[in-house]
Amino acid sequence: MTDKAIAKNTQEQPAYDTGTLLLSTSLTVAALILVPALASRMGLGAALTGAMRMALMRASSRAVSHGKGEECGDGGAGFSCH
């Protein structure tokens, strides 16, 4: 295959800086690991824990999309709210 054929098949991916990816990854780890662990230790209910996790995942999505509020659909964070 030629280089032109390969270039046509690859989709253009947005370039993220290291700080943005580090922030987004930290928020995701907090939402998936730290919040449930701390909530169970403190005796918080499942509804409050879920709400805190959703808020952190939305913040993670907004960090990657530069605050454009694209958490639904093609936000670039790899998950959808549907």
NUVEX-19709 format. One record per residue: chain; x negated, z, y of N, C-alpha, C in turn. Coordinates in Angstrom, 1 decimal. Atoms other than C-alpha are relative to their C-alpha. Example, Ala and Ser with C-alpha at 12.3 -4.5 7.8 and 13.67 -1.06 7.14 Angstrom:
<nodes>
+--------+--------+--------+--------+--------+--------+--------+--------+--------+--------+
: vexmar :    n.x :    n.z :    n.y :   ca.x :   ca.z :   ca.y :    c.x :    c.z :    c.y :
+--------+--------+--------+--------+--------+--------+--------+--------+--------+--------+
:      A :   -0.9 :    0.0 :   -1.2 :  -12.3 :    7.8 :   -4.5 :   -0.9 :    0.0 :    1.2 :
:      A :    0.9 :    0.0 :   -1.1 :  -13.7 :    7.1 :   -1.1 :    0.8 :    0.8 :    1.1 :
+--------+--------+--------+--------+--------+--------+--------+--------+--------+--------+
</nodes>
This chain:
<nodes>
+--------+--------+--------+--------+--------+--------+--------+--------+--------+--------+
: vexmar :    n.x :    n.z :    n.y :   ca.x :   ca.z :   ca.y :    c.x :    c.z :    c.y :
+--------+--------+--------+--------+--------+--------+--------+--------+--------+--------+
:      A :   -0.8 :    0.0 :   -1.2 :    0.0 :    0.0 :    0.0 :   -0.9 :    0.0 :    1.2 :
:      A :    0.7 :    0.0 :   -1.2 :   -1.1 :   -0.6 :    3.5 :    0.3 :    1.2 :    0.8 :
:      A :   -0.2 :   -1.1 :   -0.9 :   -1.5 :    2.0 :    6.2 :    1.3 :   -0.1 :    0.8 :
:      A :   -1.2 :    0.2 :   -0.7 :    1.4 :    0.5 :    8.1 :    1.2 :    0.3 :   -0.8 :
:      A :   -1.2 :   -0.4 :    0.8 :    3.8 :    0.9 :    5.2 :    0.1 :    1.5 :   -0.2 :
:      A :    0.0 :   -1.4 :    0.1 :    2.8 :    4.5 :    4.8 :    0.5 :    0.6 :    1.3 :
:      A :   -0.4 :   -0.6 :   -1.3 :    3.2 :    5.2 :    8.5 :    1.5 :   -0.2 :    0.3 :
:      A :   -1.4 :    0.2 :   -0.2 :    6.7 :    3.7 :    8.5 :    0.9 :    1.0 :   -0.8 :
:      A :   -0.7 :   -0.9 :    0.9 :    7.8 :    6.0 :    5.6 :    0.0 :    1.5 :    0.5 :
:      A :    0.1 :   -1.3 :   -0.4 :    6.7 :    9.2 :    7.2 :    0.8 :    0.3 :    1.3 :
:      A :   -0.8 :   -0.3 :   -1.1 :    9.0 :   10.9 :    9.6 :   -0.8 :    0.8 :    1.0 :
:      A :    0.8 :   -0.7 :   -1.0 :    7.7 :   12.3 :   12.9 :    0.4 :    1.4 :    0.0 :
:      A :   -0.2 :   -1.5 :    0.0 :    7.4 :   16.1 :   12.7 :   -0.4 :    0.6 :    1.3 :
:      A :    0.4 :   -0.6 :   -1.2 :    7.4 :   18.2 :   15.8 :   -1.3 :    0.9 :   -0.2 :
:      A :    1.2 :   -0.8 :    0.0 :    4.1 :   19.9 :   16.6 :    0.3 :    1.4 :    0.6 :
:      A :   -0.2 :   -1.4 :   -0.5 :    4.3 :   23.7 :   16.9 :   -1.4 :    0.6 :    0.2 :
:      A :    1.2 :   -0.7 :   -0.2 :    1.6 :   25.8 :   18.4 :   -0.1 :    1.2 :   -0.9 :
:      A :    0.2 :   -1.1 :    0.9 :    0.1 :   28.7 :   16.4 :    0.7 :    1.2 :    0.4 :
:      A :   -0.7 :   -1.2 :   -0.5 :    1.6 :   31.4 :   18.6 :    1.5 :    0.0 :   -0.4 :
:      A :   -1.4 :    0.2 :    0.3 :    5.1 :   30.0 :   18.1 :    0.3 :    0.2 :   -1.5 :
:      A :   -0.2 :   -0.1 :    1.5 :    4.7 :   29.8 :   14.3 :   -0.2 :    1.5 :   -0.4 :
:      A :    0.3 :   -1.4 :    0.3 :    3.2 :   33.3 :   14.2 :    1.2 :    0.9 :    0.3 :
:      A :   -1.2 :   -0.8 :   -0.4 :    6.2 :   34.8 :   16.1 :    1.1 :   -0.3 :   -0.9 :
:      A :   -1.1 :    0.4 :    0.9 :    8.7 :   32.9 :   14.0 :   -0.2 :    0.6 :   -1.4 :
:      A :    0.2 :   -0.5 :    1.3 :    7.1 :   34.0 :   10.8 :    0.1 :    1.5 :    0.0 :
:      A :   -0.1 :   -1.4 :   -0.2 :    6.8 :   37.6 :   12.0 :    1.5 :    0.5 :    0.0 :
:      A :   -1.4 :   -0.3 :   -0.1 :   10.5 :   37.7 :   12.9 :    0.7 :   -0.2 :   -1.4 :
:      A :   -0.6 :    0.2 :    1.3 :   11.4 :   36.2 :    9.5 :   -0.3 :    1.0 :   -1.0 :
:      A :    0.4 :   -1.1 :    0.9 :    9.4 :   38.7 :    7.6 :    0.7 :    1.3 :    0.3 :
:      A :   -0.8 :   -1.2 :   -0.4 :   11.0 :   41.5 :    9.6 :    1.4 :   -0.1 :   -0.5 :
:      A :   -1.5 :    0.2 :    0.4 :   14.5 :   40.1 :    8.8 :    0.1 :    0.1 :   -1.5 :
:      A :   -0.2 :    0.0 :    1.5 :   13.9 :   39.6 :    5.1 :   -0.5 :    1.2 :   -0.7 :
:      A :    0.7 :   -1.1 :    0.7 :   11.7 :   42.6 :    4.2 :    0.2 :    1.3 :    0.7 :
:      A :    0.1 :   -1.2 :   -0.7 :   11.4 :   45.2 :    6.9 :    1.4 :    0.6 :    0.3 :
:      A :   -1.3 :   -0.5 :   -0.4 :   15.0 :   45.5 :    8.1 :    0.7 :    0.6 :   -1.2 :
:      A :   -0.7 :   -0.6 :    1.1 :   16.5 :   46.0 :    4.6 :   -0.7 :    1.3 :   -0.5 :
:      A :    0.7 :   -1.2 :    0.5 :   13.8 :   48.5 :    3.6 :    0.3 :    1.2 :    1.0 :
:      A :   -0.2 :   -1.1 :   -0.9 :   14.2 :   50.6 :    6.8 :    1.5 :    0.4 :    0.0 :
:      A :   -1.4 :   -0.4 :    0.0 :   18.0 :   50.4 :    6.7 :    0.4 :    0.8 :   -1.2 :
:      A :   -0.4 :   -0.8 :    1.2 :   18.2 :   51.7 :    3.1 :   -0.6 :    1.4 :    0.1 :
:      A :    0.6 :   -1.3 :   -0.2 :   15.8 :   54.5 :    4.0 :    0.8 :    0.9 :    1.0 :
:      A :   -0.8 :   -0.8 :   -1.0 :   17.9 :   55.5 :    7.0 :    1.5 :    0.1 :   -0.3 :
:      A :   -1.4 :   -0.1 :    0.5 :   21.2 :   55.0 :    5.2 :    1.0 :   -0.8 :    0.8 :
:      A :   -0.9 :    0.9 :   -0.8 :   22.6 :   52.2 :    7.4 :    0.9 :   -0.8 :   -1.0 :
:      A :   -1.0 :    0.7 :    0.8 :   25.6 :   50.3 :    6.1 :   -0.5 :   -1.5 :   -0.1 :
:      A :    0.3 :    1.4 :    0.3 :   25.4 :   46.7 :    4.7 :    0.4 :   -0.9 :    1.2 :
:      A :   -0.4 :    0.9 :   -1.1 :   27.3 :   45.2 :    7.6 :   -1.0 :    0.1 :    1.2 :
:      A :    1.0 :   -0.1 :   -1.0 :   24.9 :   46.6 :   10.2 :   -1.3 :   -0.6 :   -0.3 :
:      A :    1.2 :    0.6 :    0.4 :   21.9 :   45.6 :    8.2 :    0.1 :   -1.5 :    0.0 :
:      A :   -0.2 :    1.4 :    0.0 :   23.3 :   42.1 :    7.8 :    0.0 :   -0.6 :    1.4 :
:      A :    0.0 :    0.5 :   -1.4 :   23.9 :   41.8 :   11.5 :   -1.3 :    0.0 :    0.7 :
:      A :    1.4 :   -0.1 :   -0.5 :   20.4 :   42.9 :   12.3 :   -0.9 :   -1.1 :   -0.5 :
:      A :    0.8 :    1.1 :    0.6 :   19.0 :   40.4 :    9.9 :    0.4 :   -1.4 :    0.6 :
:      A :   -0.4 :    1.2 :   -0.6 :   21.1 :   37.6 :   11.4 :   -0.6 :   -0.2 :    1.4 :
:      A :    0.5 :    0.0 :   -1.4 :   20.0 :   38.5 :   14.9 :   -1.5 :   -0.4 :    0.0 :
:      A :    1.4 :    0.4 :    0.1 :   16.3 :   38.3 :   13.8 :   -0.2 :   -1.4 :   -0.4 :
:      A :    0.2 :    1.4 :    0.5 :   16.7 :   35.0 :   12.0 :    0.4 :   -1.0 :    1.1 :
:      A :   -0.3 :    0.8 :   -1.2 :   18.4 :   33.5 :   15.1 :   -1.1 :    0.0 :    1.0 :
:      A :    1.1 :   -0.1 :   -1.0 :   15.6 :   34.8 :   17.3 :   -1.2 :   -0.8 :   -0.6 :
:      A :    1.1 :    0.8 :    0.6 :   13.1 :   33.2 :   14.8 :    0.3 :   -1.5 :    0.2 :
:      A :   -0.4 :    1.4 :   -0.2 :   15.0 :   29.9 :   15.0 :   -0.2 :   -0.4 :    1.5 :
:      A :    0.2 :    0.3 :   -1.4 :   15.0 :   30.0 :   18.8 :   -1.4 :    0.0 :    0.4 :
:      A :    1.4 :    0.1 :   -0.3 :   11.3 :   30.7 :   18.9 :   -0.6 :   -1.3 :   -0.3 :
:      A :    0.5 :    1.3 :    0.4 :   10.6 :   27.6 :   17.0 :    0.6 :   -1.2 :    0.8 :
:      A :   -0.6 :    1.0 :   -0.8 :   13.1 :   25.5 :   19.0 :   -0.2 :    0.1 :    1.5 :
:      A :    0.3 :   -0.2 :   -1.4 :   11.7 :   26.8 :   22.3 :    1.2 :    0.4 :    0.8 :
:      A :   -1.1 :   -0.5 :   -0.7 :   14.9 :   28.6 :   23.2 :    1.2 :   -0.9 :    0.3 :
:      A :   -1.1 :    0.9 :   -0.2 :   17.2 :   25.6 :   23.0 :    1.3 :    0.3 :   -0.7 :
:      A :   -1.2 :   -0.5 :    0.7 :   19.7 :   27.5 :   20.8 :    0.4 :   -1.0 :   -1.1 :
:      A :   -0.3 :    0.9 :    1.0 :   19.5 :   25.0 :   18.0 :    0.0 :    0.6 :   -1.4 :
:      A :    0.1 :   -0.7 :    1.3 :   20.0 :   27.5 :   15.2 :    0.9 :   -0.6 :   -1.1 :
:      A :   -0.8 :    0.7 :    0.9 :   22.7 :   25.4 :   13.6 :   -0.4 :   -1.5 :   -0.1 :
:      A :    0.4 :    1.4 :    0.2 :   22.0 :   22.0 :   12.2 :   -1.5 :   -0.2 :   -0.1 :
:      A :    1.4 :    0.3 :    0.2 :   18.6 :   20.5 :   12.7 :   -0.8 :    0.8 :    1.1 :
:      A :    0.8 :   -0.8 :   -1.0 :   16.8 :   23.4 :   14.5 :   -1.4 :    0.0 :   -0.3 :
:      A :    1.5 :    0.1 :    0.3 :   13.5 :   22.9 :   12.7 :   -0.5 :    1.3 :   -0.7 :
:      A :    0.5 :   -1.2 :    0.6 :   13.4 :   26.4 :   11.2 :    0.2 :    0.0 :   -1.5 :
:      A :   -0.2 :    0.1 :    1.4 :   14.4 :   25.3 :    7.7 :    1.2 :    0.6 :   -0.6 :
:      A :   -1.3 :   -0.5 :    0.5 :   17.8 :   26.9 :    7.4 :    1.1 :   -0.4 :    0.9 :
:      A :   -1.2 :    0.4 :   -0.7 :   21.3 :   26.3 :    8.5 :    0.9 :    1.2 :    0.0 :
:      A :   -0.9 :   -1.1 :   -0.1 :   24.0 :   28.7 :    9.6 :    1.3 :   -0.3 :   -0.8 :
:      A :   -1.2 :    0.3 :    0.8 :   26.6 :   27.0 :    7.4 :   -0.1 :    0.4 :   -1.4 :
+--------+--------+--------+--------+--------+--------+--------+--------+--------+--------+
</nodes>
